Amino acid sequence: MPFTFVVDPAELIEERAAQWRFGGTDPAVLEEMSRRISDLWAEGPGGWAHEWSVLAEQAEKDGDLLRASHLYGIAKFPVLGGNAAHTRAYENQSRTFLDASSRFEVPFERHVIDVAFRGETARVPLHLYVPENLPDDAPIVLVFAGVDTWKVEVHTTALATARLVGARVATVDMAGTGESPVANGPDGELYVGDVLNWLRRRFPQARKVGTVGFSFGGHWTIKLALRGMVDAAVSNGGLIDTAFTPEAVARLRYGMPGIFGNSLRLDAEPPLAELQAAMAAFSLRTQGLLDDWGSDPVPLLYVNGDQDQHVPADDSRPLESRPNTVVRLVPNAGHCAMEKAQEIIPWSLQWLRDQLA
């Protein structure tokens, strides 16, 4: 069952400011909301979902459905937690996004697909961007994010990927998040792997398959590359090894223990020792994936800020010796280098385009 947890709303806004500015939120609005919001879970005035939804409702009245969707997405942040106001905000985000989709610059489709995972078949919602006039062998790219940023929030990156890479693009929620019907776990690459299988069947002439992941989604894109499940991968802020040590887990802030616990579909925020044990299982070193790169490693691009507030600075060090791998730590930038997203994301997509040519 989902659960709520304690986190300071003002700290949360400060920590995510770069991400939401990139999404189009004015810095003055962030400052105003930091003053107005007193509680993350309260359902009336002063509550997080209520205050952000007021702005979203005004955008909707103004006819700006995509902006409304963006603001409703912040209103449901960071998880639903079984909270009625957050759940309503998420429903409104989905509604306004789909209402806006007929006017997207790239033709858009929503599908619910069958995904084989953990011995069962899961029904998984997927968003598909199919640019017109692409060659039959155009590549496929799967774009997704992490434990608190879901498929609608990567819409801008999906559009940029379709345009800059010249690809058919899909977005999906990683296991344990958004509309995903299954819990997060160390085997989550198999979940997105079967999403990729569906895409390969849908576009059988695609010459190559790539993936772009942000934050915990970047953990999965690294793993897809290490296991040879894609032809090229971009990881923006993905967690690798030391991010999963007991020391790193003990330092987590900004509600991350509760956010991660929700992705595991726990009933309450776990004690520190249980959280440390659960996260340790995700380490790519523990899983033996950092010991042997193989004879022809899948091209991998890793980007992050050198001041990441969640991931230790040395987490990406194992990738520095891997062939066919680019590691770039952006100076004076935080998690996923969102302060420099206007530069980093197009640069990353140009790299991906070259790998999928």
C-alpha positions in Angstrom: 0.0 0.0 0.0 1.3 3.5 -0.7 2.3 5.7 2.3 3.1 9.2 3.2 6.3 10.4 4.9 7.9 13.6 6.3 9.6 16.1 4.1 10.0 19.8 4.1 8.1 21.3 1.1 10.4 24.3 0.9 13.5 22.0 0.7 11.8 19.9 -1.9 11.1 22.9 -4.1 14.7 24.1 -3.7 16.1 20.6 -4.6 13.9 20.3 -7.7 14.0 23.9 -8.9 16.4 23.2 -11.8 14.2 20.4 -13.1 11.0 22.4 -12.9 12.6 25.5 -14.4 13.6 23.3 -17.4 10.0 22.2 -17.6 8.9 25.9 -17.9 8.1 26.9 -14.4 9.0 30.5 -13.7 11.5 31.0 -10.8 9.2 33.5 -9.2 6.4 30.9 -9.1 8.8 28.5 -7.3 9.6 31.2 -4.7 5.9 32.0 -4.2 4.9 28.3 -3.8 7.7 27.8 -1.3 6.1 30.5 0.8 2.5 29.3 0.4 3.0 25.6 0.9 3.2 24.4 4.5 2.6 20.7 4.2 3.2 18.1 1.5 0.1 16.0 2.2 -2.5 18.5 3.5 -5.5 18.5 1.2 -6.6 22.2 1.6 -5.0 25.6 1.3 -1.3 25.4 2.2 -1.2 21.8 1.0 1.2 20.9 -1.8 -1.3 19.3 -4.2 -3.9 22.0 -3.6 -1.6 25.0 -4.2 0.0 23.6 -7.3 -3.4 22.4 -8.6 -4.7 26.0 -8.3 -2.1 27.1 -10.8 -2.8 24.1 -13.0 -6.5 24.9 -13.0 -5.8 28.4 -14.1 -3.6 27.2 -17.0 -6.3 24.8 -18.0 -8.9 27.7 -18.0 -6.5 29.7 -20.2 -6.4 26.8 -22.7 -2.8 25.9 -22.1 -3.3 22.2 -21.5 0.3 21.2 -21.7 1.3 23.7 -19.1 -1.7 22.6 -17.0 -0.4 19.0 -17.3 3.1 20.1 -16.2 1.7 21.9 -13.1 -0.6 19.0 -12.2 2.5 16.8 -12.5 4.3 18.9 -9.8 1.1 18.8 -7.8 1.2 15.0 -7.6 4.9 15.0 -6.8 6.9 13.1 -5.4 4.5 10.1 -5.1 0.8 9.6 -4.6 1.2 8.1 -1.2 -2.4 7.1 -1.0 -3.2 10.7 -0.6 -6.5 11.9 -2.2 -5.2 15.3 -3.3 -2.1 13.9 -5.0 -4.2 11.2 -6.7 -6.6 13.8 -8.1 -3.7 15.8 -9.3 -2.2 12.7 -11.1 -5.6 12.0 -12.7 -5.8 15.6 -13.9 -2.2 15.5 -15.2 -3.0 12.4 -17.3 -6.3 14.0 -18.5 -4.9 17.3 -19.6 -1.8 15.6 -21.2 -4.0 13.4 -23.3 -6.3 16.2 -24.2 -3.3 18.2 -25.4 -1.8 15.3 -27.4 -3.8 16.0 -30.6 -1.7 19.1 -31.0 1.7 17.7 -30.3 4.3 18.4 -33.0 4.8 14.6 -33.4 1.9 12.2 -33.9 1.1 10.6 -30.5 -0.4 7.2 -29.5 -1.3 5.7 -26.2 -1.2 1.9 -25.8 -1.6 -0.6 -23.0 0.7 -3.5 -23.8 1.3 -7.0 -22.4 4.7 -7.2 -20.7 6.0 -10.6 -19.5 7.6 -10.1 -16.0 8.3 -12.2 -13.0 6.3 -15.1 -14.5 3.2 -13.1 -15.1 1.8 -10.8 -17.8 1.5 -7.1 -16.7 -0.7 -4.6 -18.5 1.6 -1.6 -19.0 0.5 1.8 -20.4 3.0 3.2 -23.0 3.2 6.5 -24.9 4.4 6.4 -28.4 5.7 9.2 -30.6 5.8 8.4 -34.3 7.2 11.1 -36.5 5.9 11.2 -40.1 8.0 10.4 -43.1 10.7 8.4 -41.2 12.4 5.6 -43.2 11.2 2.1 -42.4 14.5 1.3 -40.7 14.4 4.4 -38.4 15.7 3.5 -34.9 13.5 3.0 -31.8 14.4 4.9 -28.6 12.8 4.2 -25.2 12.9 7.3 -22.8 12.0 7.0 -19.2 12.9 8.5 -15.8 13.0 7.5 -12.2 11.1 6.9 -8.9 9.4 10.3 -8.7 9.5 11.6 -12.3 7.3 9.6 -14.7 6.6 9.2 -18.3 4.5 12.4 -18.9 7.3 14.5 -17.4 9.8 13.3 -20.0 7.5 14.5 -22.8 9.8 17.3 -23.8 12.8 15.0 -24.0 10.7 12.5 -26.0 9.9 15.1 -28.6 13.5 16.2 -28.8 14.6 12.6 -29.2 12.1 12.1 -32.1 13.4 15.3 -33.8 17.2 15.1 -33.1 17.7 11.4 -33.4 15.1 10.8 -36.1 13.5 8.0 -34.2 10.3 6.4 -33.1 10.1 7.1 -29.4 8.3 5.4 -26.5 8.0 6.5 -22.9 7.0 4.2 -20.0 7.0 4.3 -16.2 9.7 2.2 -14.6 8.6 -0.6 -12.3 7.0 0.6 -9.1 6.1 4.1 -10.4 3.3 5.9 -12.2 1.0 3.5 -14.0 3.3 0.6 -13.7 1.3 -2.4 -12.2 4.4 -4.1 -10.7 6.8 -3.2 -7.8 10.3 -2.0 -8.3 13.1 -4.5 -7.8 16.7 -5.3 -8.9 15.3 -7.2 -11.9 13.6 -4.1 -13.3 15.6 -4.1 -16.5 13.7 -7.2 -17.6 10.5 -5.2 -17.3 11.7 -2.5 -19.6 13.4 -5.2 -21.7 10.0 -6.7 -22.6 8.7 -3.2 -23.4 11.6 -3.1 -25.9 10.5 -6.5 -27.2 7.0 -5.1 -27.9 8.6 -2.1 -29.7 10.7 -4.4 -31.9 7.6 -6.4 -32.9 5.8 -3.2 -33.6 8.6 -1.8 -35.8 10.4 -5.0 -37.1 12.5 -3.1 -39.7 14.1 -0.7 -37.1 17.8 -0.9 -37.6 18.8 -0.3 -34.0 17.3 0.3 -30.5 18.5 2.9 -28.0 17.4 4.1 -24.6 17.6 7.3 -22.6 17.1 7.3 -18.8 17.1 9.9 -16.1 18.0 9.3 -12.5 16.8 5.8 -11.5 15.8 5.3 -15.1 19.4 5.9 -15.9 20.3 3.0 -13.7 18.2 0.8 -15.9 19.7 2.2 -19.1 23.2 1.4 -17.9 22.1 -2.1 -17.0 20.4 -2.6 -20.4 23.8 -1.6 -22.0 25.9 -3.8 -19.8 23.6 -6.8 -20.6 23.6 -6.1 -24.3 19.9 -5.6 -24.5 20.1 -2.4 -26.6 22.4 -1.0 -29.2 23.3 2.3 -27.4 22.3 3.9 -24.1 22.3 7.3 -22.4 22.2 7.5 -18.6 21.6 10.9 -17.1 22.3 10.6 -13.4 21.9 6.8 -13.2 22.9 5.0 -10.0 25.6 2.4 -10.3 27.6 1.2 -7.3 28.6 3.4 -4.4 25.1 5.1 -4.6 23.8 1.9 -3.1 26.2 1.5 -0.2 24.9 1.8 3.4 26.7 5.1 3.9 25.2 6.6 0.8 21.7 5.4 1.7 22.1 6.8 5.2 22.7 10.3 3.7 19.6 10.3 1.5 17.5 13.4 2.0 14.5 15.2 0.4 12.1 12.3 1.1 14.1 9.8 -0.9 13.7 6.9 1.6 9.9 7.3 1.4 10.0 7.8 -2.4 12.1 4.7 -2.9 9.9 2.7 -0.4 6.8 3.6 -2.3 8.4 2.3 -5.5 9.0 -1.1 -3.7 5.2 -1.0 -2.8 5.9 -1.1 0.9 3.3 -0.2 3.5 5.4 2.3 5.4 8.8 4.0 5.3 11.3 1.2 6.1 13.8 1.5 9.0 17.2 2.5 7.8 18.7 -1.0 8.0 15.9 -2.4 5.9 16.2 0.4 3.4 20.0 -0.2 3.2 19.5 -3.9 2.6 16.9 -3.3 -0.1 19.0 -0.7 -2.0 22.2 -2.8 -1.7 20.6 -5.4 -4.0 20.5 -2.9 -6.9 24.3 -2.4 -7.0 25.6 -3.3 -10.4 28.9 -4.4 -8.7 27.0 -6.8 -6.4 25.3 -8.2 -9.5 28.6 -8.8 -11.2 28.1 -6.4 -14.0 31.2 -4.3 -13.5 33.7 -7.1 -13.6 33.9 -7.9 -17.3 33.1 -5.5 -20.1 33.1 -8.2 -22.8 34.7 -8.0 -26.2 32.5 -5.4 -27.8 30.7 -3.3 -25.2 27.4 -1.5 -26.1 28.1 2.3 -26.5 27.1 4.1 -23.3 27.0 7.8 -22.4 26.9 8.7 -18.7 26.2 12.3 -17.7 25.7 13.8 -14.3 26.5 16.8 -12.2 29.6 16.8 -10.1 27.6 18.2 -7.2 24.8 15.5 -7.2 22.8 15.7 -4.0 21.8 12.0 -4.2 24.6 10.1 -6.0 28.2 10.1 -4.7 30.8 11.7 -6.9 32.7 8.4 -7.3 29.7 6.4 -8.4 30.5 6.6 -12.1 34.2 5.8 -11.7 33.9 2.2 -12.8 32.6 3.3 -16.2 35.7 5.4 -16.8 37.7 2.3 -17.8 34.9 0.7 -19.9 35.5 0.8 -23.7 32.9 2.5 -25.9 31.9 4.7 -22.9 31.8 8.4 -22.4 31.6 9.7 -18.8 30.9 13.5 -18.4 30.5 15.1 -15.0 29.2 18.7 -15.4 30.9 21.2 -13.1 28.7 22.9 -10.5 25.6 20.9 -11.4 23.4 18.7 -9.3 21.5 15.5 -9.9 21.1 14.8 -13.7 22.9 18.1 -14.3 19.5 19.7 -14.7 21.0 23.2 -14.3 22.6 22.6 -17.7 19.8 20.6 -19.3 19.3 23.0 -22.2 22.9 22.1 -23.3 23.3 18.5 -22.0 20.1 16.9 -23.4 20.6 18.0 -27.0 24.3 17.0 -26.8 23.4 13.6 -25.4 20.8 13.1 -28.1 23.3 14.0 -30.9 25.7 11.4 -29.4 22.8 8.8 -29.5 21.9 9.7 -33.1 25.5 8.9 -34.1 25.4 5.6 -32.4 22.1 4.6 -34.0 23.0 5.7 -37.5 
